[in-house]
Amino acid sequence: MNLSIKEENIHQLYLGLIVLALVFMFLPIHIQFIGEESVYAVYLQNMLQTGDYINAFYRPPLFLWISSGLETLFNFHSIELPLRIASILSSLCAAFFAGFFAHKVFQKKDAGIIGTLLFLTLGEIQFWYGWLGYADAMFLFFIFSSTVCLWLAAQFRKIHWYALAVILINLAFLTKSLTAYAFFFSTLFIVSYGFKSWIFFLRPINILLSIGIIIAPLFWTTMHGSGAASTSSSLIHDIAMRFTSIDIPHYLKHLAMFPIEFVARMAPISFVLIYFIIKQKPSLDSNIIRMIGAIFIINYLPYWLAPFSNMRHVVPLYAWGSLALTYFLLQYDFKVQRAAIIAITIVLLLKVPFSLWGLPFLKEKDASQDFKPAAIDILKQVSNDAIIRQSSVSFVGFALTAYINEIQSSKENIHFLNSNDHHVYIIAHDPLKGSIIIKTYTLFGGITYLLYLE
């Protein structure tokens, strides 16, 4: 790749940065569990050991199905890897759809590769949720690809795009939750209005396709007896919790910081474009940018206004945000695109020390964040034929459980404590009545107990 930035070689530079961003997505996948990744890991281990792919997880399990397929195919030596690779592959697929949309809709030179590059190099995608072993990256992919297909169906009046949108939104539900449908129906309304395509969506064939939207919830209800009920009640509970016990100072801080944090997580290109937008305002006359803005704002507002929402809830919107940035960047001349390339290159290079030294230092040099020694020590405290149970529902308890399962992979996985258990060791976040404290571990500012229940 020619490293000098000239207008005649900018196409090659964009392609080279895409390849670099793609490779760098894999750099931090060796790090120990971060946050609730360990929850997915434990349920994945149980799914693989029991062969129960329907009831092993309490929520729609598509993310774990994909992860289990990767684990079965490649037989990784670390349980973090299938989860994170599933997320990375989802991010790469979302990047493809971002590029495809930009190429198809913006119809400008290099629009497709710029759309792909800007999504892949968003701070949130490259440094955090784009590779972490959560269901969020896959949820983003299926929601975004579904809404892109809705847009293309409305713009070009093609039935196959709407059929694909219906399939993809079902997969979005099976990945995480019913909130996928909020993104789907709000986008359907916006593109129908924007392209005056109401009649197209009211064709008999499309009405018939629309019935397919409920296939995934029906499947989940049928196959997992309490699936739909538990998913719905969990969703309602999650939404209600975000609006309860509003503290006015906290809420005002949330309203001020939420959009600022979102823009910061879209760095570096968000900062580059903010600087040039202040200097030279871009045109907003296009129906395209107005619809992208409407899709983004309508789906962003509920989380912005909810006092206890956080950045994880708006992960599906980063793709549409990247398309807005792509639209604006395409309006500017070579000077601005050159600044964008320099900023992206600098941030990508920062991914190397972040992945190889920064995260490992935080996770392994700080004893309070290093799970593996604690897991090894727990096994030293118990006899070889001892039964271990888990009562801690914190991510620390799940992380210890996942690593112990991995170390003693030939044995039955650790299960949750039940009322019939006796003469078992317990990983707990609080002492339990009738149990003896064997040892305590200080992890992430809290105490985790190893107990023995007679």
N, C-alpha and C positions, 0 to 999 in steps of 0.2 A: 504494500500500500504506500503510495506517495504521500509523505507526511507534510509536504508543503500544501497550504490551503489556497487553492486557486479555483476560479469559477469553472474552469474546464475539467477539473478532477474532483469536483464536489460530489458527484454521483458515486465514485469509487470510495470516497471517504465515508459517506453514509453507509455503504455496504460493509466496509471494513469495521465500522463502529457497531453495526448490527451483529456481526460475527463475534466481536469482542464482548458485547453485552450478553450474548447468548452463552458464551463460554463462562463468563464471570458469574452467571446465575448459579453455577454449580460450586463455586469456590467455598462457601461456608457450610456445606451440607454435612461436614464431619463434626460439627459442634454438638455438645450435649444438649439435651432438651431445653427449650426455651418456653416458659409458660405452659399453656394447656396442650402443647404438642404431646405431652406424656399421657394425657387422657386418651387421645386417639390411639397412641401406641399400645396401651393396655387392652383396649377393646379390639384392636387389630390382632394382637397376640391371641386373645380368646377366640376370635373368629377363625384364625388359622388352626388353632389346636382342636377346637370342637367341630369345625366344619359347618357350623351354624351361621349362615350368611344373612339370615333374616332377623333373628332375635338377639344376636350377640351385641348389638348396639341399640341404644334407646332412641336414636334419631334416624332419619333417612340415611342409609349407609353407603351411597354410591362412592363417596371418597374412599371409604375403607375397602370397598370392592376393588377399585382400581389399584389401591395400595397393596392389597392381598395378591392381586394378579402379578404385580411387579415383584413382590417378595417370592412368590412361587416360581416365577420365571428366572429370576437372577440369584435367588438364595443369598441375600445380603447378610453380612456378618453383624450388622448393626440395625436395630429396629427404627432408628431415625430415618434411614435412607429411603425406604419405599414411600414413606409419607412425604418427604421433602421432594423427591423426584416426581411424585404425582402432582405436587403443587407447581413445580418448575415447568413440567410439560403443559399444565393448564395455562400458565402465564405465556408460554410460547405460542400456544393455540390462540389465546386472546390477542397477542401481538399480531398474529397472522390476520385475524379478523379486523383489527384496527387498520392495518395496511391495506387490506382488501377494500374496506369501506372508503378509506381516503382515496384510493385509486379510482374506485367506481363512482364516487359521488363528487369529489373535489375536481377531478379531471384536470389536474395540473402536473407539470413535469415533476417527477420524483415524489409526487404526493404519497404514493403507496409505501415507498421505503422510508420516508420521513415519518409517516404515521406509525409504522412498525417500530422505528428507532425511538421515537418519543415515548411510546408506551413502555418499551423495555427498559428505558433509562430513567423513568420516574423513580424518585427516591424510595417511595413506598414499595414499588414492585422489585427493584433491583436489590434493595437493602433489607427489606422486611417481609411483608405478607406475600410477596411474589414467590418466595422460596420456602418459607416456614411451613412445617407440617401441620397446617390447619386446613379445614375445608374451604377457607375463604377464597383462595386463588381459583379453585375449581368452580366455586359458586359464582365468582366474578365472570369466569369464562363462559359458563352456560347462560347466565343472565345477559351478558353483553352480546354474545353471538346470537341469542334469540332476538334481542331488540334490534340488532343490526339487520337480521332477516326480516323483521317486521317493517323496518324502514324501506328495504329494497322491495318488499312485496307491495307496499303502498306507492312507492315511486314508479316502479316499472309494471305494476299490475300483473305480477307473475305468481301463479298459484303455488309453484314449487317452493318459493321463498317463504310463503306463509306456512306451508306444511312443515318445512324445516324449523321455522320458529316455534311451532307447537311442540315438535319433538324435543327441541333444545330446552324449552321452559319446563317440560316434564322432567328432564334430566337435572335441571337446576333445583327443582323441588326435592328430587331424590338425593341431591348432594347435601342439602341443609335444611331448608324450612319453607313455609308458605309465603314468606315475604317476597319470594321470587315473583309471585303473581302480581304484586303491587307494581313492580318494575314493568312487567309485561303489559298490564292493562293501561297504565299511565302512558306508556310509549305508544300503544295501539291508538289511544285517543289522540295523542299529539300528531302522529304521522297521518292518521286519517283526516284530521282537520287540516294539517299543513299541505297535504297533496290532494285534498278534496276527493279522497278515495273511499268514502263511505259505501258507495254502491258496490265497489269491488269486494269489500269485506262482507257485504250482505248477500253476495251470490250464494245460491244453495250449496255449491261445493265447499265454499269457505265456511258457511254455517256448520256444515257437517264436520269439517276439519276442526272447528272451534270446540266441538264436543270432545275432541281428543285432548283438550287441555286438562280434563279431569282424570285422565288415565292413570297418571302416577299416584295421586292421592287415593284413587280406588284400589290400585294395586297394593299400596302400602297398608290400606285398611284391611284388605282381604288376607294378605300374607302375614301381616304383623297385627295380631288381634287388637292391641291397644295403640297401634301405630299412629293413626290419624288423630285419635283422641289425645294421646300424649304429646304429639307434635303441636296440635292446636292449643292445648292448655299451656304448654311450655311457651308458645309464642305469645299468647295473651298475657301470661304472667310476666314475660320479659318486657313487653310493651308497657304494662301497668307499672312495673318497677321503675321505669324511666321517668314516670310522671309523678311519683309519690314523694312526699316529704320534701317539697321544694324549699330550699334555703335561698333566699333572695340574693345575698352577695355571691354565693356559689353559682347561682343561675346566671347572673349578670356576667360573671367571669367566663362561664361556659359560652354564652352568646358571643362574647368578644373574642375568645381564644379559638373556638371551634373552626371558623373559616380561616383564621391565620395559620393554625396548625395544618389544615388541609392543604393550603397553598404551599407551606413549607415542605410538606411530604411529596409535593409534585416538583420539587427542585430536581435538577438545576434549571430546566427550561422555563419553569414558571417565573423565576426571578429574572431571567434574561428577557423574557417577553414583557414582563411588567415594566422593566426599565425602558424598553423601546416603545411600548404603548403609551407611556407617559410623554415621551418625546414626540411621537407621531401616532395619533389615534387611527386604528384600523377601521375599515368600513364594516358596519353592522347591518347593512341594508339587505344582505342575502337572506333568503328564506331558510337556507341551510343552517347558518349559524344561529338563527332565531330558534329553530326546532331543536338543535343540539342543546342550546341554552335552556329551553323549556324542559327537555327530558332530564337534564342535570338538576335544575332548580326544583322541579316538582318532587323528585325523588330525594333530594338533599334536604329540603326544608323540614320534613318530619324528624329527622335525626338532629338537625341543628336546634330545633325548638324543644326537643326532649331533653330535660336537664341532666339525665344520667346516661346518655348515649356517649359512645366514644368512636375513635377513628376506625375501629374494626368494623363497625356497622355500615360505614360508607365505602368499604373496599370496592364493591361492584361499580361505583361511580368513577373510579380512576380512569377507566378506559374511555368513557365519554369525555372526561376532562382532558385526556390526552388528545382526543380528536379536536376539541376546541383549540388547544394549543397548536395543533398541526394546521388548522385553518388559518390562525393568525400568522404563524411563521411563514406560510406560503404567500402571504400578502406583502412580505418585506423583501428587500433586495439582498444581494450577495453578502453585504456587510453584516446584516443581522444573522443570516444563516451561518456565516463564519464565526460569529460570537457564540452561537448555539453549539457549533461543533467543538469549539475550544472548551466551553463549560462542560459539555457532556464528556469529553475526553478526560478532563481533570477529575470529575466525579467518578468515572469508571476506574481510573487509576487508584483512587482512594479506596475502592472496593478491595484491592489486594491487601493492604495492611489491616483493613477492617476485618477481613475474613481469616487471614492467616495469623494475625497477632492480637488484634483488638478483642474480638469475641472470645477466642481461646483464653486470653488473659483474664477476662471477666468471669468466665465460667470455671476455669481450672486453677488459676492462681489465687482466687478468692475462695477460701475453704467453705464459706457459707453458701456458695453456689455450685459446689462440686458434688454431684450426686453419687458418682460411681464409687468413691472410697467408702461412703456411708453404706451403700448397698453391699459392698464386699464385707464390710465390718458386721453388718447384720447377719450375714451368713456364717461368720465366724462365731457369733454369739449363740447360734442354735445348732442342734445336732443334725446330722445328715438326713435322718428320717423324720425330722420335725415338720409339722404343718404350720405354714405361715398364712395369716389372713390379713386383710386390709380393712380398716374402718375409716381411714382418712380420705376425705373427698377433695383435699387440696391438691394442686398440681404437684406439690412436693411429694405427697404420698403416692400419687400415680407414677411419678418419675422413679422413686425407689422401687415400686412394684415392677415397673417395666424393666429396669435394669437387673433386678433379681431374677425375673422370668427369663431374661436373656442369658444370664450366667448359668442358671440351672435349666437349660432348655429341654433336657431329657425328662424333667419332672412335670407334673401337672402345674399349670399356672396358678398364681395366687388369686383367690377369690375373695369377695367381700364377706365379712363376718356375718354369721346368722345366729339366731337364738339357740340353735342346737349344738353349736361348736363348744368343745371343751378340750383342754390340754393342747392349746394352740398358742403360737406367738402371733402378735398383732402389731401391725404398723398403724399408729394412731396419731391424731393431732391433739388429743386430750386423754388423760388417764381414764380408764374405764373401771366401773365398780366391780370389785372382785378380782381384779388383775394385779399383777406385780410388775413394777417398773424394772426392766432389765437394763436399759440404757437410753439416754436421750441424745438427740442430734440437733444442733443449731443450724438450720438451713433457711436462707432467705428471711432472716430476722425473726423467725419463729422456732418453736421447739417441736420436733417430731419424736414420738415415743416408740420404743420397742417394748411391748408388754408381753406378759405371759398370763394366760387365763387357764386356771386349773379346772 
